[in-house]
Amino acid sequence: ITDMGFPGYFLIVADFIHWSKERGIPVGPGRGSGAGSVVAWALTITDLDPLRWGLLFERFLNPERVSMPDFDIDFCQDRRDEVIRYVQDKYGRDRVAQIITFGKLQARAVLRDVGRVLEMPYGQVDRICKLVPNNPADPVTLQQAIESEKQFREEIDADETVGKLVETGLKLEGLYRHASTHAAGVVIGDRPLDELIPLYRDPRSDMPVTGFNMKFVEKAGLVKFDFLGLKTLTVLDKAVKLVADHGVEVDLATIPLDDKKTFKMLARGETIGVFQLESVGMRDVLTRLKADTFEDIIAVVALYRPGPMENIPSYIARKHGQEDPDYLYPTLEGILKETFGIMIYQEQVMQIAQELSGFTLGNADLLRRAMGKKDQAEMDRQRHTFVDGAKAKGVPEGQASMIFDQVNKFAGYGFNKSHAAAYALVAYQTAWFKANYPVEFMAASMTLDLGNTDKLNLFRQELGRLKIPLLGPDINASGAEFRVEEATDGAGVRYALAAIKNVGEAAMAALVAEREENGAFADVGNFTDRVDSRVVNKRQLENLVRAGAFDQINSNRRQLFNGIETILRHASAAPNDRDSNQIGLFGGEEAPMPQITLPETADYSPTERMREEFDAVGFYLSGHPLDAYGKSLEKIKARPSAEIIREGHPGPVNLAGTVISKRERTSGKGNRYAFVQLSDASGIYEIIVFSDVLANCRDLLEPGSSLFIKGNVKFEGEQPSFSANGIEALDAVASRAAPGLLVSLSSEQPIEALSKVLKDANGGRGRGEVLVVVNLEDGREVEIDLQGGFAITPEIRHQVQSIPGIGDVREI
């Protein structure tokens, strides 16, 4: 470090990390090759002992090849900016800048820009763009699209304007389109930066930005520091604080790395919310692997990538003794034993060259780099050195050459063990928290995804699986964020007010602050008396009501919703001195508002209630429309969509779902088809309905309709693709499955009204049986079997439940 002139770099990084930790700002355990430095560990830049985990310093700084060191530091994403401000204040605002990046015109983007200049119709340009394959990981060029996509070529040949569009696009493709700021990179100068490099002012930032991109900034002699925001660190920080609310102190740095509860949870694949380990494919790997050591987690983080994934079956088989390991040569067993003879890490490539051929670790790192670049001339030179070194240590030439080929093969996609170990530690910490404090962990995880309804719905399902109650939003109990609350059936997660759509996190935080300072809201009038209607507006109130946040004050959501104009008029009529006393969202001493009288109206039906809730929350929260179908779903063999996706088997499927949205499109041949988004109790999924099926069921595909779908599913990687072969109204299919009702009464009086409701439904035609049990005052029960078959649907069941005198209604 000293010889290469980098002590100052280490000390600068150590300084801002110490500053962060002293102020309670969560810092990651390390990222990238820096975790291989014992000096970095001693300075607490990293939290992994590189000696214990076999991490190599030369993978970070190579004395054989002078290169810039690069510590990538993860911070809590909520407080990352505080650290950057500290660095600005310490070294001078004129000496600290972020790094510019340039966005290039890629194939689709250049077509859209040129199409706009040529004043082509948006729909035509959009259609042409979609003929260019979209692969963000490996962008397709226009020339590649022309060569590979027949329809794209046909469009160019058939329309002169399209030909001009593509011709111009080919000339402009690859040019810089716009400037933006690097997500993490920061440079620090030893003098004002404008003396060293050009600077740029990003209108979206109050911090100067380098005029050179990262490559040229380093050529100018500046060192890059990466300040990354990692959401998982914020989740862990919030979870630690939620546990501390119950008087339990958790220090993540000292949790045991052999916790049996954690490894049992991982072996079950129950990793929703666990860093790096929550994808469907990863959960499948974990259930087969049965990880029982921290080294297994490091290995799976490194293996679960394109290329190395092909070694996962062998790794699992060797771990469980079903396949013998191959160590290539006896002296390499110590290096490869940890991974059962499979080369997973770049560090193993380096150690093999050191052990077998006498390379220094610095030269071994140069070998690793050469293998990664596939430079044939350099590879020939390295092979000669490798084989000669091995021969000098008694290895037969043929065997040495074979081992070189094996190492070369694996080196192409070997993973940096230092990085894998650091991220495996964060993965383990989140898994440990979920296994030992699941309620606090889930509440923290949901808070960090307040605005992501798909993720919140996934967490809702996970809470159900964990049997953790999810308590609905409540203006007198909820926080702006998700919080832990004791419920009658154990600790639960209270839904966050700020997670309701279009209410605003700042407004909800102020609402909670007012409640905590001045007590619960007694009624609607008290709420409007204390809340400024100019800030908590009509749209916010509507969604709070629709989500059920006022249920403890007034459970009639339709009455409240219909009375919002009245509520707002009363709030606006507050004394004028409210303005002069207002602090933020709420006022000080105010005269009480007059009593609010809301119009009398019946509440929403259960189906309407859930639909309103869906619109306000983004998914069905307190129940699901399919819940009303009960055992009928089993009888018609409708499977939960999440179960089908989790299993990942292509083929025919039966699904039930409630329509969320429909988007109709026209194919290149002029046929209409539709993408229909549906929801079942396990999640949200999308199904494609082709023209022949669409023509027969278009009227059924309205939002809120519950459907039964016979279809197929196929998979591209982990992504499912559902298509429909036939669609029917779920009521019709469920009634054919002949569900029945068991109706409990305390007297015979409601029987006449019950019979009328059942006979009015489809003229009394159906196959469902209705059994009535009358509980007499003397304790006896009388059973009455209503004659005939009836069409039993959720709507009929709701009507039956609404008859005065009806007790329990259950499906049979």
C-alpha positions in Angstrom: 0.0 0.0 0.0 2.8 2.4 0.9 5.0 1.5 -2.0 2.1 2.2 -4.4 1.3 5.5 -2.7 -2.2 4.7 -1.4 -2.1 5.2 2.4 -4.0 8.5 1.9 -6.7 6.7 0.0 -7.2 4.1 2.8 -7.3 6.8 5.4 -9.8 9.0 3.6 -12.2 6.0 3.2 -11.7 5.0 6.8 -12.4 8.5 8.0 -15.8 8.9 6.4 -16.8 5.4 7.4 -15.8 6.1 11.0 -17.8 9.3 10.8 -20.8 7.5 9.5 -20.7 4.7 12.1 -20.4 7.2 14.9 -23.6 8.9 13.8 -25.5 5.7 13.4 -25.5 5.6 9.6 -25.5 2.0 8.5 -22.5 1.0 6.5 -22.2 -2.3 4.5 -19.6 -4.9 5.5 -17.7 -4.4 2.2 -18.2 -4.8 -1.5 -15.9 -6.0 -4.3 -12.3 -7.0 -3.9 -11.6 -4.5 -1.1 -12.8 -7.1 1.4 -9.6 -9.0 0.7 -7.5 -6.4 2.5 -6.6 -7.1 6.1 -5.6 -3.4 6.5 -9.1 -2.4 5.4 -10.5 -4.8 7.9 -8.2 -3.4 10.7 -9.3 0.1 9.8 -13.0 -1.1 9.9 -13.5 -0.1 6.3 -14.7 -3.7 5.9 -16.3 -6.1 8.4 -15.0 -9.5 7.0 -11.8 -11.1 8.3 -10.0 -11.9 5.0 -7.8 -14.4 6.8 -10.7 -16.4 8.1 -12.5 -16.5 4.8 -9.5 -17.0 2.5 -9.8 -13.6 0.6 -6.7 -12.4 -1.3 -5.2 -8.9 -1.1 -3.7 -9.2 -4.5 -7.2 -9.4 -6.0 -7.6 -5.8 -4.7 -4.2 -4.3 -5.1 -1.6 -6.0 -7.3 2.0 -5.1 -6.7 2.9 -6.5 -10.1 0.5 -4.1 -11.9 -0.1 -0.6 -10.7 -3.8 0.1 -10.7 -6.2 2.4 -8.8 -7.6 0.9 -5.6 -11.4 0.8 -5.6 -13.5 0.6 -2.4 -17.2 0.4 -3.2 -18.9 1.4 0.0 -22.6 0.7 0.7 -24.5 3.1 2.9 -28.1 3.2 4.2 -29.9 4.7 1.2 -31.8 7.2 3.3 -28.6 8.8 4.8 -26.0 8.4 2.0 -26.3 12.1 1.1 -25.2 13.0 4.7 -21.9 11.2 4.1 -21.3 13.0 0.8 -22.0 16.4 2.5 -19.5 15.5 5.3 -16.9 14.8 2.6 -17.7 18.1 0.9 -17.4 20.0 4.2 -14.2 18.3 5.2 -12.2 18.7 2.0 -13.9 21.7 0.5 -16.9 22.0 -1.8 -14.7 23.1 -4.6 -12.6 20.0 -4.3 -15.4 17.4 -4.3 -17.6 16.5 -7.3 -19.7 13.7 -8.7 -18.8 12.1 -12.0 -20.6 12.7 -15.3 -22.0 9.9 -17.5 -23.1 10.1 -21.0 -26.3 8.4 -22.3 -25.9 7.0 -25.8 -28.5 6.8 -28.6 -29.3 3.1 -28.7 -31.4 1.5 -31.3 -34.9 2.1 -30.1 -34.1 5.6 -28.7 -32.6 6.8 -31.9 -35.6 5.6 -33.9 -38.0 7.5 -31.5 -35.9 10.7 -31.7 -35.5 10.6 -35.5 -39.2 9.7 -35.9 -40.2 12.8 -33.9 -38.0 15.0 -36.1 -39.5 13.5 -39.2 -43.0 14.1 -37.7 -44.0 10.5 -38.2 -47.1 9.4 -36.2 -46.2 8.2 -32.7 -48.1 4.9 -33.1 -46.2 4.0 -36.3 -42.8 4.8 -34.7 -43.8 2.9 -31.6 -44.7 -0.2 -33.7 -41.4 0.0 -35.6 -39.4 0.3 -32.3 -41.0 -2.8 -30.9 -39.7 -4.8 -33.9 -36.2 -4.2 -32.5 -35.5 -6.8 -29.8 -35.1 -5.2 -26.3 -32.2 -6.7 -24.3 -30.9 -4.2 -21.7 -28.1 -6.5 -20.7 -26.8 -6.8 -24.3 -28.4 -4.1 -26.4 -29.2 -5.0 -30.0 -27.9 -2.6 -32.7 -30.1 -1.4 -35.6 -27.8 -3.4 -38.0 -28.3 -6.6 -35.9 -32.0 -6.0 -35.9 -32.1 -5.6 -39.7 -30.2 -8.9 -40.1 -32.2 -10.9 -37.5 -35.7 -9.6 -37.8 -37.6 -10.4 -41.0 -40.6 -8.2 -40.2 -38.3 -5.2 -39.5 -36.7 -5.6 -43.0 -40.2 -5.9 -44.6 -41.3 -2.6 -42.9 -38.1 -0.9 -44.2 -38.7 -2.2 -47.8 -42.4 -1.4 -47.8 -42.4 2.2 -46.7 -40.0 4.8 -47.9 -40.4 6.9 -44.7 -39.5 4.0 -42.5 -36.4 3.4 -44.7 -35.4 7.0 -44.2 -36.0 6.7 -40.5 -33.7 3.6 -40.2 -31.1 5.0 -42.5 -30.8 8.2 -40.4 -30.9 6.2 -37.2 -27.9 4.1 -38.4 -25.9 7.2 -38.8 -26.7 8.6 -35.4 -26.8 5.4 -33.3 -24.1 5.4 -30.6 -23.7 9.1 -30.4 -24.0 10.7 -26.9 -27.5 11.9 -26.4 -27.5 13.5 -22.9 -25.4 14.0 -19.8 -26.3 12.7 -16.4 -24.6 11.9 -13.1 -23.0 8.7 -12.1 -25.1 6.9 -9.4 -22.3 6.5 -6.9 -18.9 7.9 -8.1 -17.3 10.9 -6.3 -13.8 12.4 -6.7 -11.8 14.4 -4.2 -9.0 16.7 -5.3 -6.0 18.0 -3.4 -6.8 21.4 -4.9 -9.9 23.1 -6.4 -11.1 20.7 -9.1 -11.4 23.4 -11.8 -7.6 23.6 -11.7 -7.5 19.9 -12.8 -10.5 19.1 -14.9 -13.5 20.8 -16.5 -16.6 20.9 -14.4 -20.3 20.7 -15.3 -23.4 21.8 -13.4 -26.2 19.2 -13.4 -29.5 21.1 -13.0 -30.8 18.3 -10.9 -28.0 18.5 -8.3 -26.5 21.2 -6.1 -23.1 19.5 -6.4 -20.6 20.1 -9.2 -20.0 17.3 -11.7 -16.8 16.4 -13.6 -16.8 17.2 -17.3 -14.8 14.0 -17.9 -16.4 10.6 -17.5 -15.0 8.0 -15.1 -12.3 6.7 -17.5 -10.8 10.1 -18.2 -11.2 11.3 -14.6 -8.8 8.5 -13.6 -6.5 9.3 -16.4 -6.4 12.9 -15.1 -5.0 11.5 -11.9 -8.1 11.6 -9.7 -9.2 8.7 -7.6 -12.9 7.6 -7.6 -14.8 6.9 -4.4 -18.1 5.0 -4.7 -20.8 6.0 -2.3 -23.6 3.5 -3.0 -27.1 3.4 -1.4 -28.2 -0.1 -0.5 -31.8 -0.5 0.5 -31.1 -3.7 2.5 -29.0 -1.8 5.0 -31.9 0.5 5.6 -34.2 -2.5 6.1 -31.8 -4.0 8.7 -31.4 -0.6 10.5 -35.2 -0.2 10.8 -35.6 -3.8 11.9 -32.9 -3.3 14.6 -34.8 -0.2 15.8 -38.2 -2.0 15.8 -36.7 -4.8 18.0 -35.1 -2.2 20.3 -38.7 -0.8 20.9 -39.3 -4.0 22.8 -36.2 -3.7 24.8 -34.0 -6.1 22.8 -30.6 -4.8 21.5 -29.3 -6.5 18.3 -25.7 -6.0 17.2 -25.5 -7.4 13.6 -21.7 -7.5 13.9 -21.9 -10.2 16.6 -24.8 -12.4 15.5 -23.7 -16.1 15.2 -22.9 -17.3 11.7 -24.1 -20.8 12.5 -27.7 -20.1 13.7 -29.7 -23.3 13.1 -33.0 -21.5 12.9 -31.6 -19.4 10.0 -30.3 -22.4 8.1 -33.5 -24.4 8.5 -35.4 -21.4 7.1 -33.0 -21.2 4.1 -33.4 -25.0 3.5 -37.2 -24.5 3.3 -36.6 -21.8 0.7 -38.6 -19.2 2.7 -36.5 -16.3 1.6 -39.0 -13.6 0.5 -37.3 -10.3 1.5 -33.9 -11.9 2.0 -31.1 -10.1 0.2 -29.8 -11.9 -2.9 -31.8 -15.1 -2.1 -35.4 -14.3 -2.8 -35.9 -15.1 -6.5 -38.0 -18.1 -7.5 -34.9 -19.9 -8.9 -32.7 -19.2 -5.9 -35.4 -20.5 -3.6 -35.5 -23.7 -5.6 -31.7 -24.0 -5.3 -31.8 -23.4 -1.5 -34.4 -26.2 -1.0 -32.1 -28.6 -2.8 -28.8 -27.4 -1.4 -29.8 -27.5 2.3 -27.1 -25.0 3.2 -25.7 -25.5 6.7 -22.6 -23.3 6.6 -21.8 -19.7 5.8 -19.5 -20.9 3.1 -22.5 -22.5 1.3 -24.1 -19.0 1.2 -20.9 -17.5 -0.3 -20.9 -20.3 -2.9 -24.5 -19.9 -3.9 -24.2 -16.1 -4.2 -21.3 -16.8 -6.6 -22.9 -19.7 -8.5 -26.3 -18.2 -9.2 -25.4 -16.4 -12.4 -25.5 -17.3 -16.1 -22.6 -19.6 -16.8 -21.7 -20.8 -13.3 -25.3 -22.0 -12.8 -24.5 -25.1 -14.7 -22.3 -26.2 -11.8 -25.0 -25.9 -9.2 -26.3 -29.6 -9.6 -22.8 -30.9 -9.2 -22.1 -28.7 -6.2 -25.3 -30.0 -4.5 -24.6 -33.6 -5.4 -21.1 -33.4 -4.1 -22.1 -31.7 -0.9 -24.6 -34.5 -0.2 -22.1 -37.3 -1.1 -23.9 -38.3 -4.3 -20.9 -37.4 -6.5 -17.2 -37.6 -5.9 -15.2 -34.4 -5.9 -12.4 -33.9 -8.5 -9.5 -31.9 -7.1 -7.5 -32.0 -10.4 -4.2 -32.8 -8.6 -3.5 -33.9 -5.0 -1.8 -30.7 -3.9 -4.9 -28.6 -5.0 -7.3 -30.4 -2.5 -6.7 -27.7 0.1 -7.8 -25.0 -2.3 -10.8 -26.8 -3.9 -12.1 -28.8 -0.9 -14.3 -25.9 0.3 -16.2 -26.0 -3.0 -16.1 -29.8 -3.5 -13.6 -29.6 -6.3 -15.6 -27.0 -8.3 -13.8 -23.8 -9.2 -16.1 -21.0 -8.3 -13.9 -18.1 -7.3 -11.3 -16.0 -9.1 -9.2 -16.4 -6.0 -9.1 -20.2 -6.5 -7.6 -19.6 -10.0 -4.9 -17.4 -8.4 -4.2 -19.9 -5.6 -3.9 -22.9 -8.1 -1.3 -21.0 -10.2 0.6 -20.2 -7.0 0.4 -23.8 -5.6 0.9 -25.7 -8.8 3.3 -23.5 -10.8 5.0 -21.3 -8.3 3.4 -18.0 -9.4 3.4 -15.1 -7.0 -0.2 -14.0 -6.2 0.5 -10.8 -8.1 1.5 -12.8 -11.3 -1.4 -15.2 -10.6 -3.8 -12.2 -10.8 -2.3 -11.2 -14.2 -2.9 -14.8 -15.3 -6.5 -14.5 -14.2 -7.0 -11.2 -16.0 -5.5 -12.7 -19.2 -7.8 -15.7 -19.0 -10.8 -13.3 -18.7 -9.8 -11.3 -21.7 -9.2 -14.3 -24.0 -6.1 -12.7 -25.6 -4.7 -15.7 -27.5 -1.1 -14.4 -27.7 -1.0 -13.6 -24.0 -2.6 -17.0 -23.2 0.1 -18.8 -25.1 2.7 -17.0 -23.1 0.9 -17.7 -19.8 0.4 -21.4 -20.7 4.2 -21.8 -21.3 5.0 -20.2 -17.9 2.3 -22.2 -16.1 3.3 -25.6 -17.5 7.0 -24.9 -17.0 6.4 -23.9 -13.4 4.3 -27.0 -12.8 6.9 -29.3 -14.3 9.6 -27.7 -12.0 7.4 -28.9 -9.1 7.1 -32.4 -10.4 3.8 -32.2 -12.3 3.7 -34.2 -15.6 3.6 -31.8 -18.6 0.4 -33.3 -20.1 -1.4 -33.1 -16.8 -0.2 -29.5 -16.2 -1.5 -28.5 -19.7 -4.9 -30.2 -18.9 -5.2 -28.4 -15.6 -4.4 -25.1 -17.4 -7.2 -25.8 -19.8 -9.6 -26.5 -16.9 -8.6 -23.4 -15.0 -8.9 -21.3 -18.2 -12.5 -22.7 -18.7 -13.6 -21.7 -15.2 -11.7 -18.4 -15.1 -13.9 -16.9 -17.7 -16.9 -16.8 -15.4 -15.2 -17.2 -12.0 -16.6 -14.8 -9.3 -14.8 -12.5 -7.0 -14.9 -14.3 -3.6 -14.4 -11.1 -1.7 -17.5 -9.6 -3.2 -19.5 -12.9 -2.8 -18.5 -13.1 0.9 -19.4 -9.5 1.6 -22.8 -9.9 0.0 -23.3 -13.3 1.6 -22.9 -11.7 5.0 -25.6 -9.1 4.2 -27.8 -12.0 2.9 -27.2 -14.0 6.1 -28.0 -11.0 8.3 -31.3 -10.5 6.6 -32.1 -14.2 6.8 -31.1 -14.3 10.5 -33.4 -11.4 11.2 -36.3 -13.0 9.3 -35.8 -16.3 11.1 -35.5 -14.8 14.6 -37.6 -11.6 14.4 -40.0 -12.1 11.5 -42.6 -9.5 12.5 -40.0 -6.7 12.8 -38.2 -7.8 9.7 -41.4 -7.8 7.6 -42.5 -4.4 8.9 -39.1 -2.9 8.0 -39.1 -4.6 4.6 -42.5 -3.3 3.7 -41.6 0.3 4.8 -38.7 0.3 2.3 -41.2 -0.6 -0.5 -44.0 1.8 0.4 -44.6 2.8 -3.2 -44.2 -0.6 -4.8 -47.6 -2.3 -4.7 -46.4 -5.5 -6.4 -43.7 -6.0 -3.7 -46.2 -5.1 -0.9 -48.6 -7.6 -2.2 -45.9 -10.2 -2.2 -45.1 -9.3 1.4 -48.8 -9.5 2.3 -48.8 -13.1 1.0 -45.7 -13.9 3.0 -47.3 -12.6 6.2 -50.2 -14.9 5.6 -47.8 -17.9 5.2 -46.0 -16.9 8.4 -49.4 -16.5 10.1 -48.5 -12.9 11.1 -51.6 -10.7 11.2 -51.7 -7.8 8.8 -53.8 -5.1 10.5 -55.5 -2.6 8.2 -54.7 1.1 7.9 -56.2 3.1 10.8 -55.8 6.9 11.3 -55.7 6.2 15.1 -53.2 3.3 15.1 -51.1 3.4 11.9 -47.8 5.2 11.5 -46.7 6.8 8.2 -44.5 3.7 8.0 -45.3 0.0 8.7 -45.0 -0.7 12.4 -45.3 -3.7 14.8 -48.4 -3.9 16.9 -49.7 -6.5 19.4 -52.9 -8.1 18.1 -55.3 -10.6 19.8 -53.5 -13.5 17.9 -50.0 -12.3 18.4 -47.8 -9.5 17.2 -48.8 -8.2 13.8 -47.8 -5.6 11.2 -50.0 -2.5 11.1 -50.5 -1.1 7.6 -48.7 2.2 6.8 -50.8 5.2 6.0 -48.2 6.4 3.5 -48.5 3.1 1.6 -52.0 4.1 0.5 -52.0 5.5 -3.0 -51.8 9.3 -3.6 -51.8 10.4 0.1 -48.2 11.6 0.4 -45.6 10.5 3.0 -45.0 14.0 4.4 -48.7 14.6 5.0 -49.2 11.3 6.7 -46.2 11.8 8.9 -47.6 15.1 10.0 -51.0 13.5 10.6 -49.4 10.9 12.8 -47.4 13.6 14.7 -50.6 15.5 15.4 -52.3 12.4 16.7 -49.4 11.5 18.9 -49.2 15.0 20.3 -52.9 15.8 20.8 -54.5 12.4 21.1 -56.6 10.1 18.9 -59.2 11.6 16.5 -62.6 11.2 18.2 -64.8 11.4 15.1 -64.9 12.9 11.6 -65.6 16.3 12.9 -62.7 16.2 15.3 -60.5 15.1 12.4 -61.5 18.0 10.1 -61.2 20.4 13.0 -57.5 19.5 13.3 -56.5 18.9 9.7 -56.0 21.7 7.1 -58.1 20.7 4.1 -55.7 22.6 1.8 -53.0 20.0 2.6 -55.0 16.8 3.2 -57.2 17.3 0.2 -60.2 15.5 -1.4 -58.1 12.9 -3.2 -56.2 12.0 -0.1 -59.4 11.7 2.0 -61.1 9.5 -0.6 -58.2 7.0 -0.6 -57.9 7.0 3.2 -61.7 6.2 3.4 -61.6 3.6 0.6 -58.6 1.8 2.2 -60.5 1.6 5.5 -58.4 4.1 7.5 -61.5 5.6 9.1 -63.3 2.3 9.9 -62.7 2.7 13.7 -64.4 6.1 13.6 -67.1 5.3 11.1 -67.3 1.8 9.5 -69.7 2.9 6.8 -67.2 3.6 4.0 -69.8 4.6 1.4 -71.4 7.1 3.8 -68.0 8.7 4.5 -67.0 8.6 0.8 -70.2 10.2 -0.3 -69.9 12.8 2.4 -66.3 14.0 1.6 -67.6 17.2 0.0 -69.5 18.0 3.2 -66.4 17.1 5.3 -64.2 19.4 3.3 -66.7 22.3 3.5 -66.7 22.0 7.3 -62.9 21.9 7.3 -62.8 25.0 5.1 -65.1 26.8 7.4 -62.7 26.7 10.3 -61.9 30.1 12.0 -59.6 32.3 10.0 -57.1 32.4 12.9 -56.2 28.8 12.0 -53.9 30.2 9.3 -52.0 32.4 11.7 -51.5 29.5 14.2 -50.9 26.8 11.6 -47.6 25.0 12.0 -47.0 22.7 9.0 -50.2 20.7 8.5 -52.1 21.3 11.7 -53.3 24.3 13.7 -52.9 25.3 17.3 -55.8 26.4 19.5 -59.0 26.5 17.4 -62.7 26.9 17.9 -64.5 23.6 17.7 -66.2 22.8 14.3 -70.0 22.4 14.1 -71.3 18.8 14.2 -71.0 17.1 10.7 -74.1 15.3 9.5 -73.5 12.8 6.8 -76.2 11.4 4.4 -77.7 8.1 5.5 -76.8 5.4 3.0 -76.1 1.6 3.0 -72.5 0.6 3.1 -70.7 -1.1 0.2 -71.4 -4.8 -0.4 -68.3 -7.0 0.3 -67.4 -7.1 -3.4 -67.7 -3.3 -3.8 -65.8 -2.7 -0.6 -62.9 -4.9 -1.8 -62.9 -3.2 -5.2 -62.7 0.3 -3.6 -59.9 -1.0 -1.3 -58.0 -2.4 -4.3 -58.1 1.0 -6.1 -56.8 2.8 -2.9 -54.1 0.2 -2.0 -53.1 -1.4 -5.2 -54.2 -5.0 -4.2 -56.9 -6.7 -2.2 -56.0 -6.1 1.4 -58.6 -7.3 3.9 -59.9 -10.0 1.7 -60.2 -11.1 -2.0 -63.3 -11.5 -4.2 -62.3 -15.1 -4.8 -62.5 -15.8 -1.1 -66.3 -16.0 -1.4 -66.0 -19.0 -3.8 -64.5 -21.1 -1.0 -64.4 -24.8 -1.8 -65.8 -24.2 -5.3 -62.2 -23.3 -6.5 -61.0 -26.7 -5.4 -63.9 -28.5 -7.1 -63.2 -26.8 -10.4 -59.4 -27.4 -9.9 -58.4 -23.7 -10.2 -54.9 -23.4 -8.9 -53.3 -20.3 -7.3 -51.2 -18.4 -9.8 -48.2 -18.1 -7.4 -48.1 -21.9 -6.9 -47.9 -22.4 -10.7 -45.2 -19.8 -11.1 -43.2 -21.2 -8.1 -43.3 -24.8 -9.5 -42.2 -23.5 -13.0 -43.6 -26.4 -15.0 -45.0 -25.5 -18.4 -48.3 -27.0 -19.6 -52.1 -26.7 -19.3 -53.5 -24.9 -16.3 -56.8 -23.9 -14.7 -56.9 -20.4 -13.1 -59.4 -18.2 -11.4 -59.0 -14.5 -11.1 -60.6 -11.1 -10.8 -60.0 -8.7 -13.7 -57.8 -5.7 -12.9 -57.3 -4.3 -16.4 -57.4 -5.1 -20.1 -55.3 -3.8 -23.0 -56.3 -4.7 -26.5 -53.8 -4.7 -29.3 -53.7 -5.5 -33.1 -51.2 -8.0 -34.4 -49.2 -7.5 -37.6 -51.8 -9.6 -39.4 -54.6 -7.4 -38.2 -56.0 -9.8 -35.5 -57.2 -8.3 -32.2 -55.7 -9.8 -29.0 -55.6 -8.6 -25.3 -53.4 -8.6 -22.3 -55.6 -9.1 -19.2 -54.2 -8.5 -15.7 -55.9 -10.5 -13.0 -55.6 -11.1 -9.3 -56.2 -14.1 -7.2 -55.5 -14.6 -3.5 -51.9 -15.5 -4.2 -50.9 -12.5 -6.3 -51.3 -10.7 -9.6 -50.7 -12.2 -13.0 -51.2 -11.4 -16.7 -52.7 -13.6 -19.4 -52.7 -13.1 -23.2 -56.1 -13.7 -24.9 -55.8 -14.3 -28.6 -58.4 -13.3 -31.2 -60.5 -16.5 -31.4 -61.0 -16.6 -27.6 -61.3 -12.8 -27.3 -64.2 -12.7 -29.8 -66.2 -15.1 -27.5 -65.4 -13.5 -24.1 -64.7 -9.8 -24.7 -67.8 -8.8 -22.6 -66.5 -10.8 -19.6 -63.2 -8.9 -19.4 -64.4 -6.0 -17.4 -62.5 -4.8 -14.3 -64.0 -6.4 -11.2 -65.3 -9.5 -13.1 -64.3 -12.9 -11.7 -63.3 -15.4 -14.3 -62.4 -19.1 -14.8 -59.6 -19.6 -17.3 -58.5 -22.8 -19.0 -55.1 -22.1 -20.5 -51.4 -22.8 -20.8 -48.3 -21.5 -19.2 -44.7 -21.5 -20.5 -41.6 -20.1 -19.0 -38.7 -18.0 -20.3 -36.2 -18.3 -17.5 -38.2 -17.6 -14.3 -40.8 -15.4 -16.2 -44.2 -17.1 -16.7 -46.3 -16.5 -19.8 -50.0 -17.4 -19.5 -52.4 -17.8 -22.5 -56.1 -18.5 -22.5 -57.8 -21.4 -24.4 -61.2 -20.6 -22.9 -62.8 -18.1 -20.5 -66.0 -18.3 -18.5 -67.7 -16.3 -15.8 -66.6 -17.8 -12.5 -70.1 -17.7 -11.1 -71.4 -19.9 -13.9 -68.6 -22.5 -13.5 -68.8 -22.4 -9.7 -72.5 -22.9 -9.7 -72.1 -26.0 -11.9 -69.7 -27.4 -9.3 -72.8 -27.5 -7.0 -71.7 -25.8 -3.8 -74.3 -25.8 -1.1 -75.0 -23.7 2.0 -75.6 -24.5 5.6 -77.7 -21.7 7.1 -78.2 -21.3 10.9 -81.3 -19.6 12.3 -82.5 -18.8 15.8 -86.2 -19.1 14.6 -88.2 -20.1 11.6 -89.2 -16.5 10.8 -86.5 -15.8 8.1 -87.2 -19.0 6.1 -89.8 -17.4 3.8 -87.4 -14.5 2.9 -84.6 -17.0 2.4 -86.7 -19.2 0.0 -87.6 -16.1 -2.0 -84.0 -15.0 -2.4 -82.9 -18.5 -3.5 -85.9 -18.9 -6.0 -85.4 -15.4 -7.5 -81.7 -16.3 -8.3 -81.7 -17.8 -11.9 -85.4 -18.8 -11.4 -84.3 -21.2 -8.7 -82.4 -23.3 -11.2 -79.1 -24.8 -10.0 -77.5 -27.8 -8.4 -76.6 -26.5 -5.0 -78.2 -27.9 -1.8 -79.4 -25.5 1.0 -79.6 -27.0 4.5 -81.3 -24.9 7.2 -80.6 -25.5 10.9 -83.0 -23.8 13.3 -81.7 -23.5 16.9 -84.8 -23.6 19.2 -85.0 -21.8 22.5 -85.0 -25.2 24.4 -81.6 -26.1 22.9 -82.9 -28.5 20.3 -81.8 -28.2 16.6 -84.2 -28.7 13.7 -82.8 -29.4 10.2 -84.8 -28.3 7.2 -83.6 -29.3 3.7 -85.0 -26.8 1.2 -86.4 -28.7 -1.8 -84.7 -28.2 -5.2 -81.3 -27.2 -6.4 -80.1 -23.6 -6.3 -77.5 -21.5 -8.1 -75.2 -20.5 -5.2 -72.9 -17.6 -6.1 -71.1 -15.2 -3.8 -73.7 -12.5 -4.5 -76.5 -14.9 -3.5 -74.6 -15.8 -0.4 -74.2 -12.1 0.5 -78.0 -11.6 0.0 -78.7 -14.6 2.3 -76.4 -13.2 5.0 -78.2 -9.8 4.8 -81.6 -11.2 5.7 -82.6 -10.2 9.2 -82.5 -13.1 11.6 -80.0 -15.1 9.6 -77.1 -16.3 11.7 -74.1 -18.2 10.4 -73.9 -19.0 6.6 -71.3 -21.6 5.6 -70.4 -23.4 2.4 -70.9 -27.2 2.3 
